[in-house]
């Protein structure tokens, strides 16, 4: 059984079908990229998985458990941690505090209304570990709002990572970065994924990023899946080339 | 912490040096300070702007007044019971108000406070309608403790409540729970997506805030000897909000200073002019424009520079 399973997932907004009968299996340990041109339904798919919007039909199963009806915070508690396409942080908190708050969400004492810094031990340790894995230890003490855009993108990944998720969901992790920043970010992420142990589902439209990071690729076009395979096969797929890659490959 | 002990000692010695009328003002300032501090948990720490915090105060004031008039409950227990009542009622209020966000949330808190105002006006048998509750006694405490019956004794009772509440709030905002409140303040959508049920956290903080605001009200009615509908009126809600902002939101101490400042100014200005509120309004505008960190912000910035 795959860790994350989508079955006949469909989302209609009025007469528009944003996601059309998507079936997909993400195995534990793989890095799955969902790609497609603008309007292909990638972000809508992401919203369906994370519970931001309800599906019109079909279902999402996580480790055999049907997620329908669970809200976004409950899906996170189940082990799905996400980042946002547009950077979403706590700008006045330091990078370290950002990660600590994220890690705390999955710890039993998240409600405790007393105790100050003494109860933050485990959350801080998890947060600091995530910062280090993303190469952010040097800026850990700076307010998140003052970090460079590239570091902010990575900080969001660190926050998700500090929750020790079973599936890490990344919504366009290099969105809005310059060419150099993208290279740095992709190197960092590639190093993180190479360490193994992570199951990742990422949505991305930058092809270089996808081919560097992904172990499997799902191609969407007009809401439907048109290819689902390892990168080398997807690259040569005629339908994909026609729909999307153009002269790239 | 050293400053805290110094201020606490100074306040504890106040009855030795101040005349009786000044002690009356100081007692009232501490009670209002407690109210403003309780609102700061919502406004400053969670960015839940409440236009109805007089509801907490009025609930506490009427409840403790009623208990003292109609039961033989010792004063500290009556005050405590009134505070708990305000906190419990707040759970229901917050349950509804947190369905909305931003301005809509504020409007709902205002609506609830006005609802309570109407109830206070109509429920004659309990609230005394427009007459309010009068002649509320400061009954003896348990085990024959009569210290609360004197003016200075009552001042110490208020002081202990305020210091206790301050320490409680300080611990609260520094705790894991407090960290989530900060998260909601800065980015609620992100806090939710990190796996926090933000609505429950908001309901919890409103309940705590109302319980402490209710404590302030519960201390006020035996102090003043009466409770009337003015304590629940929307104008008073606005004044408390002003105390928080002028004092410095998100600092706990600031709102206490803001309340004292408000009282002092009201006392001084009203000796010269009927329209003192106009001048206070100008001062409020000045703070919002030139010192959004409030009085406490100005003091600490001076100290750091």
Interface residues (C-beta under 8 A of the other chain):
Chain A: X50 X72 X73 X74 X76 X77 X81 X82 X84 X88 X89 X90 X91 X92 X93 X97 X100 X101 X102 X104 X105 X106 X109 X110 X111 X112 X113 X114 X115 X116 X117 X119 X120 X123 X159 X163
Chain B: X171 X172 X174 X175 X176 X177 X178 X179 X180 X182 X183 X186 X187 X189 X190 X191 X192 X193 X194 X195 X196 X197 X198 X208
